[in-house]
Amino acid sequence: MDTGGRRTGPPGGTPPVGEGISVHRVMGTETEYGIIAPALPSANPTLLSSQVVNAYAATLREGLGNLAGTRWDYTDETPLTDARGFRMDRASAHPSQLTDEPAELSAEQIALERGEPAEAAVLMNLVLNNGARLYVDHAHPEYSSPEVTNPLDAVLWDRAGDHVAVAAMHRIGATPGFSPVILYKNNTDNKSVSYGSHENYLVPRSVPFSKLAEALIPFFVSRQVICGAGRVGIGPLNQGSGFQISQRADFFENEVGLETTVRRPIINTRDEPHAVAEKYRRLHVIIGDANLNEVSNYLKVGTTALVLALIEQGLAPVPVLEDPVEALRTVSHDPSLKATVRLTDGRSLTGLELQELYCDAVSAALPADADQQTRDVVERWQSLLGTLREDPMGASRQVDWIAKLKVLEAYRARDGLAWTDPRLALVDLQYADLRPDKGIYQRLARRGDVELLVPDAEVARAAVEPPRDTRAYFRGRCIAEYPAEVVGASWDSLIFELAGERRLQRVQTREPLRGTAVLTEELFDLAADAGDFLGRLLSGPDRRVAP
């Protein structure tokens, strides 16, 4: 597959943000994995999640002791700032919104859980050599990918997170005294709990947030038809029988809001750019499903990037829904794709027809010199919508919910199972099992029954190497080269502690398109040590990582 510059951005150099109809922009993904320890059904999930972080730290930097973890720097985090122009009062916020506070699980707590002496600090955050973050997010291990500049790289470094998760599982299972854990790439335990799979896109600050929201609500409501992960059961409490397109749809209650775990909104208003605030905003998308299928993931982020480009150019359709939350559920609850939702102009459209409005608008605006990856996303989008219109089951190689439904229908036909049969819920869960020898999706991939976009060798490399065309390169190389000196890290800065220096040295990285390999690789190769590196980096007028 020719991707038109997967490693270095689109032809012509650094990808612009807010210029032209293109899939290229700064983006990234976040995955909260479901976790269980089958032998310990009452185990503390936070403890289990910390085991994942610590197990991967041991795998990655065996023998480095406490140097295996770099402290996460919360200084610049502002989770209660709202894009609508205000800041939520801290006392009114749900505890899950306070992501600027470190998760706490003391060595004493872990010792109590395991009946062992507390001898060492417990890692709750790990900044990886590939520029990603692996940490405990409440009751789940979460992998936040490094910043990339195109959809195919988003798929690659998202899959790198799955690779990390599998490595951690193996390490835990091979460690005496630990019970094996299983990680699932899904979004609900089907017992009222939902956990997230988020996306992040950099957009110009000059684009009014209201314009983003009005065009994106109907797009997100309908996007599930091409990238839903599928779910057995209807309703947040799994109170209804049947199969639906999305794992997340039943857990959303509002159109717009700041929350992410309660009263979930279709459009999240968190204004936390992790970049130059005067120049950028970060669109934090919480409504997507966790995708295993690479084409689903590719189109999820690729089509969203294209719609953002339409909005920035003032070319996006705005088919206003009468009741977006109800429409979200209506589309999800109908795998036949025939159900319609009402618009305020009196029309009734299916989810497919809403997607076609956006796809047609992108096609009409696509420049003649569009790069190859942009054209690939558009052509795949058009082709998939045509297949879904003619025969949805014909898209089982490209779409998670259809691949899952195909497997479930085979079980139903073979054993005469009703949708209420608990065995089907187990098949649903097994689809998302990340264990290579157990997961149903993993088996489909090995058999060639799903379309793959990135080779396993590239995934393994992406788990330990950062993208070369964003600031993630600088972050990842610093972590790899100077683990003893980098004592704190975040998306927009790194903190160094140098021998003989009384003060810590903070290096700002607020411009996501600096700190790239082109700008900094030579400095890493030339530097004798961390002090020499910082001296070279910060000397003279050429600041390679700062805005």
N, C-alpha and C positions, 0 to 999 in steps of 0.2 A: 504494500500500500504506500503510494507516494504522498507524503503529508505536507509537502511544501514548507520545509524548514522546521521540523519538530524540535530540533535542539537549539536553534538560535533565533526563533521568532520568524515572522514573515519575511519574504524577500525585501531587501532594502534596509534591514537593520532593526533598531529598537521598535517594538510595536507601540503605536500611539494609543492613547486612551481617549475615546470620544471623537475619533476622526474616521469617517468612512464606514461602510457596511462590511464588517469583517468579524471573524471569530476570535481574533487576537486581542487579548487584553490581560491584565494581571488577574489571576483567579486562583482558587484553591478549594480544597474539600476538607470536611471534618467528619469522622465516623466514630460514633459511640457503639462499641460492640456489646452485644448481649453476652452474659457470662454465667456459667454454672459450674459447680463442682459436684458431679453426680454422687460421690461418696459422702458429701457433706451438705445435705439439703438445707440445713439451717445456717450455713456459713455466712458470715458478714460479707456482703458483696463489695464493700469498700476494701476490706482486707484482700479479697480475691483479686480485685483490680490492682491493688498495690503490688501483689505478687507478680502480675503480668509486667508491670513497669520494672520491677527489680530483676525479674528473670531476664528480660531483654538487656538490661544494663549489664548483667553478668555475662551474657552471650556476646555482647558487643565489645566490652572492654575488660575481659577477664584478667584479673590480677591488678587492676588499677584501684581497687577499693573504692573509697569515697569519690575518687576522680571520675567514676563511672556516671555521675550525675551532675549536670550544671543547673544551678538554682534558677528558677524562672523569675524574671524581674517584672513585678506587677506595677511599677511606677507609673507607666503611661496608660494603664487600662482605665476606661471610663464606661462601664457597662450600663450606667443609669442615665446617660445622656441620650435624649430622644431626638430623632431627626426632625420632629415637628417643631422644635425650637424651645424645649424645656428640659429640665433634669428631674427625674423622679426622686422624691424624698427617700432617703436611705431607710428610714424607719418603716416606710410603706412597702418596700420591695420584698418580694418573696426571696427566701434565702438562696434559692437556685440562681437568682439573678446576680448575686454578688460574686461574680467571677474574678474580681480583683482581689479576692482574699484567697490565700493558699489553702488547699485541702489539708486537713490535719488528721493524721493517724500516727500516734506516737509509737515508739519502739516498745513502750510498756504495754500499750493496747495489743500490739501484735504478740508480745510475749504471753499475755494473758490468754489470748485466743489459742495459741499453739502450745501453751504449757512449757515454754522455754524461757531462759534468761534473756533480757533485753541487752544486747551488746553493741548494737550499731544503729545508726540513723537509718530511717526508712525513706527510700526515694518515692516521692509522689509526682515528680516531674522529671522528664528526661528530654534534653534537646539532642537530637540525633545528628550524626555526621551528614545526613542528606538534607539538613535544614528543617526537618519536621519536628513536631513536638509530640511526645507520648506521655500521657499523664492520667491521673485519676480525676474523672469528672463526676463527682458525687458517687454513684454506685456503679460506674462503668469505666473501663479503660477506654481512653479516647486517643485516636491518632489524628492530628491536624497536619495536613500535608504542607510541604514547602510551597512557596509562591511559584507559579508557572505562568506561561504566557499564551497557552493555546489548549484546546480541548484534548488533544491526544496526549500531551504531557500531563494534563489533569488526570486522565485515565491511568497513565503509567505510574505516577507517584501516589495515586489512590490505591492502586494494586500493590504498590510497595508497602503500604500500611498493612494489607492483608498478609504479606510476606513476613513482616515484623511480628504480627499477631501469631502466626503459625510457629515462628521461631521461639516465641515466648512460651507457647503451649508445650512445645517439645522440651524446653529447658525445665519447666515446672514438673512435667511428667517424669523426667529423668533424675530429679533431685530427691534424694532419700528424705523421708519425713513429710513430703508434700503430697497432697492428693491432686491428681490430674484435674485440670480445668478444661472446659470446652468454650470456645468463643464462636459467636454467631454474628454474621453480618445481616442483621435484620432490624426491625424497628418496634417490635412489641412482644411482650410475653403472653399476650392474649388473656391477661388477667387484670386489665385496666391500666397497665403501665406501658407508656410509649417512650422511646428514646430516639435521639436525633441522628440524622445524616444531613449535615449542613453544607452549603456552598457559599463562597465569597467571591465577589466581583468588584473590581475597582472601577468607579465611574467618576466623571468630572463633578466637582462640587457645584459647578454652575448650573447643572440640570436640577430643576426644582424636584424635591422629593415627591410632591403631589403628582407630578407627571409620571414618575416612575411607578408609583402605586396604582394609578388608574389604568395604565396599560398592562401592568404585570398581573393584576388580580385575575382577569379572565384567562391570561396565558397560563398561570400556575394552576388554575382550576382544571384546565384541559390538558396540561402537559403530561399528566399521569398516564394518558393513553399510550404514550410512547416510552415512558420510563418508570411506570409503576412496578413494584416488586411483587405484587399479588399477596392475598391473604385469605385464609380460611376463617370465616366468621364475619358477622356484621355487628357494628356498634362497638363503642369503647370498652364495654364489659363483655364483649363477645356474646351478646344476648340473642342475636339472630343467627340463623343458619344460612349457609351459602358461601360463595366465593366473590371477592371483590378485587378490583384492579390495584388499589393502593393500600400499603400498610399504615399510612399516616392519616388518611383522609378523615376518619371518624374522630380523630383527636384534636381537631381544630374548631375553635368556637368563635373567633372574631375575624374581621376583615383586616384591621390594622392595629398594632400594639407593640409594646416593648418586651412583653414576656416571651419566654421560650419553652417553659415546662408546665405552666398553668395558663389557662385562658389563651391558648396558643392562637396567634394571628396568622393569616395568610401572608401578610406583609409585616416583616419585623422591622421596627423603627430604631433599633440600636444604632447610635451614631458614634462609632468607635473605629476611626479609619485605619489605625495602625500605619499611618502614612502622613504626608504633609496635609494637615487638616484644611488649610486654606485652598488647596488644589484638588483634593480627592475626598470622596466619601466611599465607604465600603458597604456594598449591598450585602447584607447578611441574610441568606435564604435558608429558612428552617423547614420548608414544606416538602422537600424531596424525600423519596425513599432511598434506602441504602441499596445500591445496585451491585450485583455480582457480574451480570452480563456487561461486557465491555462496550458493545454498541449502544445499549441503553444509557450507560454512563456518558459515553461520548456525545450522544445526541442531547442528553439532559443539559450538559454544560454548554455544548456548542450552539444549540438553538436559543438558549437563554442569552448567550453572548450576542447573538444576532439580533434578538429582540431589543436588548439594551442599546445596540447600535442604532436600530430604528428609532427608539425613543430619543436618543441624543440628537438625531438628525430631524426630529419632528415628523417622522413618517410612520409611526406606529398606529395600527388600528386600535380603537378603544371601544370594544363591544361591551357596554356596561350591563352587568348582570343584576337582575332584580334582587336576588339573595345569594351572594357568592358562597357563603358557608354551606347552604343547602345544596347549591349547584355542585360544589366539590364532592359532596356525598352521593348525589344523584349520579354523577359521572362514574365514580368509583364503584358503585353498587351494580353497575350494568356491564358485564363483560361482553355482551353482544354489541355494545357501542351504538345502540339505537336510541337510548334515552335522550331526551332533549331538556334544555334548561332555558328559562325565559330571560330575555333581555328587556331593558327598560323601554326600548323602541318598539316593543310588541313582537319581535321575532322570537322564534324558538329554534335553537340550534343544538346539535349534538357536540360532544367534546371533539370529535374528529373535525366537524365543520369549523369550530373555533380555531383549532390548530391550522386548518387550511387558510383561514383569514390571515394569520400571521405568516405562514409559509409563503403565501402568494405576495404579501407585502415585501418580504425579504427578496423574493425572486425578482420583483419589479424594480427594486432599488439596487440590485447587485451590479456593481460596476463591471465593465467588460474585462478589466484587468485584475479581477479578483484573484487572490492567491489560491493555490491548489487545495489547501485544507479547508478554506472557506467554501469553495465549490463542492468539496467532498461532503461537508456537513449538509449543505443545501440539497444536493442530489440524494443523499441518503434519507433526509427528512421527507422529500417529495415521494421517493420510492416507498418508504415505509407507510406513509399515509395512504398511498394507493393500495398497498397490500392489505392494510387494516380495513379499508372500505370494501374490498372484494372478498377477503377471507382472512379474518384475524388470526386463525390458527396457523396460517402460512408464514407468520412472522415469529415463529417460536425460536429461531436461531438468533434473533436480534433483540428480543424483548423478554425481560425477566418474568413478568406476570403471565405471559402466554406460555413460556417454557414450563413454568410451574403448573399452570392449569392443564397443560397437556399431560404431564406426569400424573397429576391427581385424577384426571378423567380416565387414565389407563387403569389406575387402582380401582376406581369406582366401577368400571366396566368389568374388570376381572373378578372382583369380589362382591359386587352388588352393594356397594357402600352408599349410604345416604350422607348428605353433607354434615349431618350431626354426629357422624361416627368419629370418635376421638382419634382413630388411627390416621385420619386425614390431617388433623392438626399436627400430629407427629411428623407426617410427611412434609408438611409446610415448614416446620422447624428444621427438619433434616436438610431441606434445600439450602438453608443458610449456614449450615455447619461448615466451618473453615477447614476442618481436618481433611487432607487430601484423599484419604481412603474411606471417608465416611460421608462427606457432603454430597448431596444429589447434584448440585450444580457442578461440583468438581468432577463428578463422574461424566456428566454431559459434556464437559469441556474436553476430557480425555478421549471421549468417543468421537469427537468432532461434531457433536450435535448442537453446538453454539458457535457463533462466529467470534474469533479472537482477533484483536488488533495489535497487541504488544507481546513479543516473545517472552518466555519465562526468564531467559538470560538477561534481558533488559530490565525486567522487574527486579531480579536479584541485585543487579547493579544499582538501580534507583533506590534500593533500600539502604545503600551505604554511600551513595554519591548524590550531591545536590544538583538541581537544574543549573545550567551554566548562564542563563540569560536573565536572572533576577538577583536581588540581594540575598536570596537563599544560598547562593554560591559562597558569598563572603561568610555568612553565618556558619554554614556547614564546614567549610575549610578551617575556620577558626576553632571550632569544636574539635575537629579531627587533629589539627596540628598542635594546638595549645590547650589541652584539657586541664592542665594544672593552673594556667593563668586566667582562663575564662571562668569567672566566678558567678556570672549572671548573664542571662540572655532573655530577649523578648523578640517580637517581630520587628521592632523598630530601634533596637539598640543592643550592644554587647558591653559587658563590664569586665575589664581586665584588672588583675592584681599582679603587679610586677615585683619581683624580688628587689629589695632596696628602695622601693618607692613607698612613701608614706600615704599617698592618696590613691584611691581607685581611679581608673581611667575609663570613662564611658565614651564609646564610639556610637554616634547616632547613625541610624540607617533608615531614615524616614522616607527616602525616595526608593520605592520598590524596584526601579529600573536602573539603579546603580549598585555597586558591589558585585558586578557581574564578573565572569571569567575574563572577558575582554579587558576590563578595567583593573582587575586585582590579581589575576593568576601569576603574572610575572613577579609581583611583590612576594607572594607566598614562596615561589621557587627560589628567590634570591635571599630571603631573610634567613639569618643564622639562628634566631630565636624570637620569642614574642616581643621583646623590647626592640630588637632591630626591625621587626615587621612593623610595629606601631610607628617607629621613627620614620621609616620609609613612607608609610601610608599617610601620615599627617604632615609631612614636611612639604614646604612649597605651596603654591597657589592651587595645585590640582588635588582637590579633595574627591577621591574616587567613590566614596560611599555616602557622603552627606548630601543633603539637598542643594 
